[in-house]
């Protein structure tokens, strides 16, 4: 194993560890913080793959935008210090079955198709990525980009509505 493979496994272990902590934390604020570290780990994976623009977008949009929005939503609902209720046994069993099924399907796909090393260089020019982001054709990403902006708008409106309901109850 070379150093590049070791770095990949370290980053992957970091991402998986932080994601596990994010879904098992008892307090919602701590869960959001673990999500922040998970997304930073994904950005580091992009840096490892030498796709710096996508890594920067990951940090700006997800770490700087969505996680901050989630944290502000938690603070607006004033439930950051309360523990989340424990899930029922049936949900725990369903989650375990879903995890086993997902790992099995992933293993089958890797076994079927495997990983192949290519010698062709990866085209990661910012101008090509920008053109693809603005393109509305079949190879463009304008529609998903707009869908993400609508999702952020809906999350912000939801946070405001929840905060307004909480303030009305306290008065």
TORFI-76384 format. One record per residue: residue number from 1; residue in one letter; x, y, z of N, C-alpha, C in turn. Coordinates in nm, 2 decimals. Each point is the difference from the previous one (the first is absolute). Layout:
BEGIN
REC:nr:rest:n.east:n.north:n.up:ca.east:ca.north:ca.up:c.east:c.north:c.up
REC:NUM:A:X:Y:Z:X:Y:Z:X:Y:Z
...
//
This chain:
BEGIN
REC:nr:rest:n.east:n.north:n.up:ca.east:ca.north:ca.up:c.east:c.north:c.up
REC:1:X:0.08:-0.12:0.00:-0.08:0.12:0.00:0.09:0.12:0.00
REC:2:X:-0.04:0.10:-0.09:0.08:0.12:0.00:-0.07:0.10:0.09
REC:3:X:0.07:0.12:0.01:-0.05:0.10:0.09:-0.13:0.06:-0.04
REC:4:X:-0.03:0.00:-0.13:-0.13:0.06:-0.05:-0.11:-0.09:0.05
REC:5:X:0.01:-0.13:-0.01:-0.10:-0.09:0.05:-0.02:0.01:0.15
REC:6:X:0.10:0.01:0.07:-0.01:0.02:0.15:-0.07:0.13:0.03
REC:7:X:0.03:0.11:-0.07:-0.07:0.12:0.02:-0.15:-0.01:-0.03
REC:8:X:-0.03:-0.07:-0.11:-0.14:-0.03:-0.04:-0.08:-0.07:0.12
REC:9:X:0.07:-0.11:0.05:-0.07:-0.07:0.10:-0.01:0.08:0.13
REC:10:X:0.09:0.08:0.03:-0.01:0.09:0.12:-0.12:0.10:-0.02
REC:11:X:-0.01:0.06:-0.11:-0.11:0.09:-0.03:-0.13:-0.07:0.01
REC:12:X:-0.01:-0.12:-0.07:-0.12:-0.08:0.00:-0.04:-0.04:0.15
REC:13:X:0.10:-0.04:0.08:-0.03:-0.03:0.14:-0.05:0.12:0.08
REC:14:X:0.06:0.11:-0.03:-0.05:0.13:0.07:-0.14:0.03:-0.04
REC:15:X:-0.03:-0.01:-0.13:-0.14:0.03:-0.05:-0.10:-0.09:0.06
REC:16:X:0.03:-0.13:0.00:-0.09:-0.10:0.06:-0.02:0.02:0.15
REC:17:X:0.11:0.02:0.07:-0.01:0.03:0.14:-0.08:0.12:0.04
REC:18:X:0.02:0.11:-0.07:-0.08:0.12:0.03:-0.14:-0.02:-0.04
REC:19:X:-0.03:-0.07:-0.11:-0.14:-0.03:-0.04:-0.07:-0.09:0.10
REC:20:X:0.07:-0.09:0.06:-0.06:-0.09:0.10:-0.03:0.08:0.13
REC:21:X:0.09:0.09:0.03:-0.02:0.09:0.12:-0.12:0.09:-0.03
REC:22:X:-0.02:0.05:-0.12:-0.10:0.09:-0.04:-0.14:-0.06:0.02
REC:23:X:-0.01:-0.13:-0.04:-0.13:-0.07:0.01:-0.03:-0.06:0.14
REC:24:X:0.10:-0.01:0.08:-0.02:-0.06:0.13:0.01:0.09:0.12
REC:25:X:0.02:0.13:-0.03:0.01:0.10:0.11:-0.14:0.02:0.07
REC:26:X:0.00:0.02:0.13:-0.12:0.02:0.07:-0.05:0.14:-0.01
REC:27:X:0.09:0.10:-0.01:-0.05:0.14:-0.01:0.01:0.04:-0.15
REC:28:X:-0.10:0.07:-0.05:-0.01:0.04:-0.14:0.11:0.10:-0.03
REC:29:X:0.05:0.08:0.09:0.11:0.10:-0.03:0.13:-0.08:-0.03
REC:30:X:0.03:-0.10:0.09:0.12:-0.08:-0.02:-0.01:-0.08:-0.13
REC:31:X:-0.12:-0.04:-0.04:-0.02:-0.07:-0.13:0.03:0.09:-0.11
REC:32:X:-0.04:0.13:0.01:0.03:0.09:-0.11:0.15:0.03:-0.01
REC:33:X:0.07:0.00:0.12:0.15:0.02:0.00:0.07:-0.11:-0.07
REC:34:X:-0.05:-0.13:0.03:0.06:-0.12:-0.06:-0.02:0.00:-0.15
REC:35:X:-0.12:0.05:-0.04:-0.03:0.02:-0.14:0.10:0.09:-0.07
REC:36:X:0.03:0.11:0.07:0.10:0.10:-0.05:0.13:-0.07:-0.02
REC:37:X:0.05:-0.08:0.09:0.13:-0.07:-0.02:-0.01:-0.10:-0.11
REC:38:X:-0.12:-0.07:-0.02:-0.02:-0.09:-0.11:0.02:0.07:-0.13
REC:39:X:-0.06:0.11:-0.01:0.00:0.08:-0.13:0.14:0.05:-0.03
REC:40:X:0.07:0.04:0.11:0.14:0.04:-0.02:0.09:-0.12:-0.04
REC:41:X:-0.03:-0.12:0.05:0.07:-0.12:-0.05:-0.03:-0.03:-0.14
REC:42:X:-0.12:0.03:-0.05:-0.03:-0.02:-0.14:0.08:0.10:-0.09
REC:43:X:0.01:0.12:0.05:0.07:0.11:-0.07:0.15:-0.05:-0.01
REC:44:X:0.05:-0.05:0.11:0.14:-0.05:0.00:0.02:-0.11:-0.10
REC:45:X:-0.10:-0.09:-0.02:0.00:-0.10:-0.10:0.01:0.06:-0.14
REC:46:X:-0.07:0.11:-0.02:0.00:0.07:-0.13:0.14:0.06:-0.02
REC:47:X:0.06:0.06:0.11:0.14:0.05:-0.01:0.10:-0.11:-0.04
REC:48:X:-0.02:-0.12:0.06:0.08:-0.12:-0.02:-0.01:-0.04:-0.15
REC:49:X:-0.12:0.01:-0.06:-0.01:-0.03:-0.14:0.04:0.11:-0.09
REC:50:X:0.05:0.11:0.05:0.05:0.11:-0.07:-0.11:0.07:-0.08
REC:51:X:-0.12:0.01:0.06:-0.11:0.08:-0.06:-0.03:0.11:0.10
REC:52:X:0.09:0.10:-0.01:0.00:0.11:0.10:-0.12:0.08:-0.01
REC:53:X:-0.05:0.03:-0.12:-0.12:0.08:-0.01:-0.12:-0.06:0.06
REC:54:X:-0.02:-0.13:-0.02:-0.12:-0.07:0.06:0.02:-0.01:0.16
REC:55:X:0.12:-0.01:0.04:0.03:0.00:0.15:-0.03:0.14:0.06
REC:56:X:0.03:0.10:-0.07:-0.03:0.14:0.04:-0.15:0.02:0.00
REC:57:X:-0.07:-0.05:-0.10:-0.15:0.01:0.00:-0.06:-0.08:0.11
REC:58:X:0.06:-0.12:0.03:-0.05:-0.08:0.11:0.01:0.08:0.13
REC:59:X:0.11:0.06:0.02:0.02:0.08:0.13:-0.09:0.12:0.00
REC:60:X:-0.01:0.08:-0.10:-0.08:0.12:0.00:-0.15:-0.03:0.01
REC:61:X:-0.05:-0.09:-0.09:-0.14:-0.03:0.00:-0.05:-0.08:0.12
REC:62:X:0.07:-0.12:0.02:-0.05:-0.09:0.10:0.04:0.04:0.14
REC:63:X:0.13:0.01:0.02:0.05:0.04:0.13:-0.03:0.14:0.04
REC:64:X:0.02:0.09:-0.09:-0.03:0.14:0.03:-0.15:0.04:-0.01
REC:65:X:-0.07:-0.07:-0.08:-0.14:0.04:-0.02:-0.10:-0.09:0.07
REC:66:X:-0.01:-0.13:-0.04:-0.10:-0.09:0.05:0.02:-0.03:0.15
REC:67:X:0.12:-0.03:0.04:0.02:-0.03:0.15:-0.02:0.12:0.08
REC:68:X:0.04:0.12:-0.04:-0.03:0.12:0.08:-0.15:0.02:0.00
REC:69:X:-0.07:-0.02:-0.11:-0.14:0.01:0.00:-0.07:-0.10:0.10
REC:70:X:0.05:-0.12:0.00:-0.05:-0.10:0.10:0.02:0.04:0.14
REC:71:X:0.12:0.05:0.03:0.04:0.05:0.13:-0.09:0.11:0.05
REC:72:X:-0.02:0.10:-0.09:-0.08:0.11:0.03:-0.15:-0.04:0.02
REC:73:X:-0.04:-0.10:-0.08:-0.14:-0.05:0.02:-0.01:-0.07:0.14
REC:74:X:0.10:-0.07:0.04:0.00:-0.06:0.13:-0.01:0.10:0.11
REC:75:X:0.08:0.11:-0.01:0.00:0.10:0.10:-0.13:0.08:0.00
REC:76:X:-0.06:0.01:-0.12:-0.13:0.07:0.00:-0.11:-0.07:0.06
REC:77:X:0.01:-0.14:0.00:-0.11:-0.08:0.06:0.03:-0.01:0.15
REC:78:X:0.11:0.04:0.05:0.04:0.00:0.14:0.00:-0.14:0.06
REC:79:X:0.04:-0.10:-0.08:0.00:-0.14:0.05:0.14:-0.06:-0.02
REC:80:X:0.10:0.09:0.01:0.14:-0.05:-0.03:0.05:-0.08:0.11
REC:81:X:-0.04:0.02:0.12:0.05:-0.07:0.12:-0.08:-0.13:0.04
REC:82:X:-0.11:-0.01:-0.06:-0.09:-0.12:0.04:0.05:-0.12:-0.07
REC:83:X:-0.02:-0.12:0.07:0.04:-0.12:-0.07:-0.12:-0.05:-0.09
REC:84:X:0.04:-0.06:-0.11:-0.10:-0.05:-0.09:-0.05:-0.13:0.06
REC:85:X:-0.13:-0.03:-0.03:-0.06:-0.13:0.05:0.07:-0.12:-0.06
REC:86:X:0.01:-0.10:0.08:0.06:-0.13:-0.06:-0.09:-0.06:-0.10
REC:87:X:0.05:-0.05:-0.11:-0.09:-0.07:-0.10:-0.05:-0.13:0.06
REC:88:X:-0.12:-0.03:-0.06:-0.06:-0.13:0.04:0.08:-0.12:-0.05
REC:89:X:-0.02:-0.11:0.06:0.08:-0.12:-0.04:-0.03:-0.04:-0.15
REC:90:X:-0.12:0.02:-0.05:-0.03:-0.03:-0.14:0.08:0.08:-0.09
REC:91:X:0.02:0.13:0.03:0.08:0.09:-0.08:0.14:-0.04:0.00
REC:92:X:0.05:-0.04:0.12:0.14:-0.05:0.01:0.02:-0.12:-0.09
REC:93:X:-0.09:-0.09:0.00:0.01:-0.13:-0.08:-0.01:0.04:-0.15
REC:94:X:-0.09:0.09:-0.03:-0.01:0.04:-0.14:0.12:0.07:-0.05
REC:95:X:0.06:0.08:0.08:0.13:0.07:-0.03:0.11:-0.10:-0.02
REC:96:X:0.01:-0.10:0.09:0.10:-0.10:-0.01:-0.02:-0.09:-0.13
REC:97:X:-0.12:-0.03:-0.04:-0.03:-0.07:-0.12:0.04:0.08:-0.12
REC:98:X:-0.03:0.13:0.00:0.03:0.09:-0.11:0.15:0.01:-0.02
REC:99:X:0.07:0.01:0.12:0.15:0.01:-0.01:0.06:-0.13:-0.06
REC:100:X:-0.05:-0.11:0.04:0.05:-0.13:-0.05:-0.03:-0.01:-0.15
REC:101:X:-0.12:0.03:-0.03:-0.04:0.00:-0.15:0.08:0.09:-0.08
REC:102:X:0.03:0.12:0.05:0.08:0.10:-0.08:0.14:-0.05:-0.01
REC:103:X:0.06:-0.05:0.10:0.14:-0.06:0.00:0.00:-0.12:-0.10
REC:104:X:-0.10:-0.08:0.01:0.00:-0.12:-0.09:-0.01:0.05:-0.15
REC:105:X:-0.09:0.09:-0.03:-0.01:0.05:-0.14:0.12:0.07:-0.04
REC:106:X:0.07:0.08:0.08:0.12:0.06:-0.03:0.11:-0.10:-0.03
REC:107:X:0.01:-0.10:0.08:0.10:-0.11:-0.02:-0.03:-0.07:-0.13
REC:108:X:-0.12:-0.03:-0.03:-0.03:-0.07:-0.13:0.04:0.09:-0.12
REC:109:X:-0.03:0.13:0.01:0.04:0.09:-0.11:0.15:0.01:-0.02
REC:110:X:0.07:0.01:0.11:0.15:0.00:0.00:0.05:-0.13:-0.06
REC:111:X:-0.06:-0.11:0.04:0.05:-0.13:-0.04:-0.03:-0.02:-0.15
REC:112:X:-0.12:0.05:-0.05:-0.04:-0.01:-0.14:0.08:0.09:-0.09
REC:113:X:0.02:0.13:0.04:0.07:0.09:-0.09:0.14:0.03:0.04
REC:114:X:0.03:-0.01:0.13:0.13:0.02:0.05:0.05:0.15:-0.03
REC:115:X:0.13:0.02:0.03:0.06:0.13:-0.02:0.10:-0.02:-0.11
REC:116:X:0.00:0.09:-0.10:0.10:-0.01:-0.10:0.08:0.13:0.00
REC:117:X:0.13:-0.01:-0.01:0.09:0.12:-0.01:0.01:0.04:-0.14
REC:118:X:-0.02:0.13:-0.02:0.01:0.06:-0.14:0.12:0.09:0.00
REC:119:X:0.06:0.01:-0.12:0.11:0.08:-0.02:-0.04:0.14:-0.06
REC:120:X:-0.12:0.01:-0.04:-0.05:0.13:-0.06:-0.01:0.10:0.11
REC:121:X:0.05:0.12:-0.02:-0.01:0.11:0.10:-0.14:0.04:0.02
REC:122:X:-0.03:0.04:0.12:-0.13:0.05:0.03:-0.01:0.15:-0.03
REC:123:X:-0.10:0.04:-0.08:-0.01:0.14:-0.04:-0.08:0.08:0.11
REC:124:X:0.07:0.07:0.08:-0.06:0.08:0.11:0.02:0.15:-0.02
REC:125:X:-0.01:0.04:-0.12:0.01:0.15:-0.02:-0.12:0.07:0.05
REC:126:X:0.02:0.11:0.06:-0.11:0.08:0.06:-0.10:0.05:-0.10
REC:127:X:0.06:0.04:-0.12:-0.09:0.05:-0.11:-0.09:-0.11:-0.05
REC:128:X:0.04:-0.12:-0.01:-0.09:-0.11:-0.04:-0.10:-0.03:0.10
REC:129:X:0.04:0.00:0.13:-0.10:-0.02:0.11:-0.10:0.11:0.00
REC:130:X:0.04:0.13:-0.02:-0.09:0.11:0.00:-0.10:-0.01:-0.11
REC:131:X:0.05:-0.03:-0.12:-0.09:-0.02:-0.12:-0.10:-0.11:0.03
REC:132:X:0.04:-0.11:0.06:-0.09:-0.11:0.03:-0.10:0.04:0.10
REC:133:X:0.04:0.09:0.10:-0.10:0.04:0.10:-0.10:0.09:-0.06
REC:134:X:0.03:0.08:-0.10:-0.09:0.09:-0.06:-0.08:-0.05:-0.12
REC:135:X:0.04:-0.12:-0.05:-0.06:-0.06:-0.11:-0.14:-0.06:0.04
REC:136:X:-0.10:0.02:-0.09:-0.13:-0.05:0.03:-0.03:-0.13:-0.08
REC:137:X:0.10:-0.04:-0.08:-0.02:-0.12:-0.08:0.01:-0.13:0.08
REC:138:X:0.02:-0.11:-0.08:0.00:-0.13:0.07:0.13:-0.02:0.08
REC:139:X:0.11:0.07:-0.04:0.12:-0.02:0.08:0.03:0.12:0.09
REC:140:X:-0.10:0.08:0.03:0.01:0.11:0.09:-0.06:-0.02:0.14
REC:141:X:0.03:0.09:0.09:-0.04:-0.02:0.14:-0.08:0.12:0.05
REC:142:X:-0.06:0.08:-0.09:-0.07:0.12:0.04:-0.13:-0.04:0.09
REC:143:X:-0.07:-0.11:-0.04:-0.12:-0.04:0.07:0.04:-0.05:0.14
REC:144:X:0.09:-0.09:0.02:0.04:-0.03:0.14:0.05:0.11:0.08
REC:145:X:0.07:0.10:-0.06:0.05:0.11:0.07:-0.12:0.09:0.05
REC:146:X:-0.10:0.01:-0.08:-0.12:0.08:0.04:-0.08:-0.08:0.10
REC:147:X:0.00:-0.13:-0.01:-0.07:-0.08:0.10:0.06:0.01:0.14
REC:148:X:0.13:0.01:0.00:0.07:0.02:0.13:-0.04:0.14:0.06
REC:149:X:-0.01:0.10:-0.09:-0.03:0.13:0.05:-0.14:0.00:0.06
REC:150:X:-0.10:-0.07:-0.07:-0.13:-0.01:0.06:0.00:-0.07:0.13
REC:151:X:0.08:-0.11:0.01:0.01:-0.07:0.12:0.05:0.09:0.12
REC:152:X:0.10:0.08:-0.03:0.05:0.09:0.10:-0.11:0.11:0.04
REC:153:X:-0.07:0.04:-0.10:-0.11:0.10:0.03:-0.11:-0.07:0.09
REC:154:X:-0.04:-0.12:-0.03:-0.10:-0.07:0.08:0.05:-0.03:0.14
REC:155:X:0.13:-0.03:0.01:0.06:-0.02:0.14:-0.01:0.13:0.08
REC:156:X:0.03:0.11:-0.06:0.00:0.13:0.07:-0.14:0.04:0.04
REC:157:X:-0.09:-0.02:-0.09:-0.14:0.03:0.03:-0.05:-0.09:0.11
REC:158:X:0.03:-0.13:-0.01:-0.04:-0.09:0.11:0.06:0.04:0.14
REC:159:X:0.13:0.04:0.00:0.06:0.05:0.12:-0.07:0.12:0.06
REC:160:X:-0.04:0.09:-0.09:-0.07:0.12:0.05:-0.14:-0.04:0.05
REC:161:X:-0.07:-0.09:-0.06:-0.13:-0.04:0.04:0.01:-0.07:0.14
REC:162:X:0.10:-0.08:0.01:0.02:-0.07:0.13:0.03:0.09:0.11
REC:163:X:0.09:0.10:-0.03:0.03:0.10:0.10:-0.11:0.09:0.04
REC:164:X:-0.09:0.03:-0.09:-0.12:0.08:0.03:-0.10:-0.08:0.08
REC:165:X:-0.01:-0.12:-0.02:-0.09:-0.09:0.08:0.05:-0.01:0.14
REC:166:X:0.13:-0.01:0.02:0.06:-0.01:0.13:-0.02:0.13:0.08
REC:167:X:0.02:0.11:-0.07:-0.02:0.13:0.07:-0.14:0.03:0.04
REC:168:X:-0.10:-0.05:-0.08:-0.14:0.02:0.03:-0.04:-0.09:0.12
REC:169:X:0.06:-0.12:0.01:-0.03:-0.08:0.11:0.05:0.05:0.13
REC:170:X:0.12:0.07:0.00:0.06:0.05:0.12:-0.07:0.13:0.05
REC:171:X:-0.07:0.07:-0.09:-0.07:0.12:0.05:-0.13:-0.02:0.06
//
